[in-house]
Amino acid sequence: MAVKHIPTEEVHKGYKGGTTRCGFDTNDHIGHWKSTTEKITCNKNGCKN
């Protein structure tokens, strides 16, 4: 599953209401995140691998 950070338009591995694979907590400012089927764009360790 993928989750998109709306302000930066960056797509991470993870899900809304949890933690991304690179460590962002999607519960922090939960309105800034949305579930998506878009391609992962984050290049940080965890998301890109």
C-alpha positions in Angstrom: 0.0 0.0 0.0 1.1 3.6 -0.6 0.3 6.8 1.2 0.8 10.3 -0.3 1.9 13.4 1.7 -0.4 16.0 0.2 1.8 19.2 1.0 4.9 17.7 -0.6 3.2 15.4 -3.2 5.6 12.6 -2.1 4.4 9.0 -2.1 5.6 6.6 0.5 5.3 2.9 1.3 2.9 2.6 4.2 -0.6 3.4 5.1 -2.7 6.2 6.6 -3.1 5.8 10.3 0.3 4.2 10.8 4.0 4.7 9.9 5.6 4.8 6.5 8.5 2.4 5.7 11.0 5.3 6.0 9.6 6.3 9.5 7.0 9.1 9.1 4.1 8.9 11.5 1.0 9.4 9.4 -1.1 10.1 12.5 0.9 13.3 13.0 -1.2 15.8 10.9 -3.4 13.0 9.6 -5.1 15.4 7.2 -1.9 15.8 5.3 -1.9 12.1 4.2 -4.1 10.1 1.8 -4.1 6.5 0.7 -3.1 6.1 -3.0 -2.2 3.6 -5.7 0.4 5.9 -7.2 4.0 4.9 -7.7 6.3 5.3 -4.7 8.4 8.5 -5.1 10.2 8.6 -1.8 13.9 7.8 -2.1 14.6 7.3 1.6 15.7 3.9 2.9 12.7 1.7 3.5 10.5 3.3 0.9 12.8 2.9 -2.1 13.8 -0.7 -1.2 
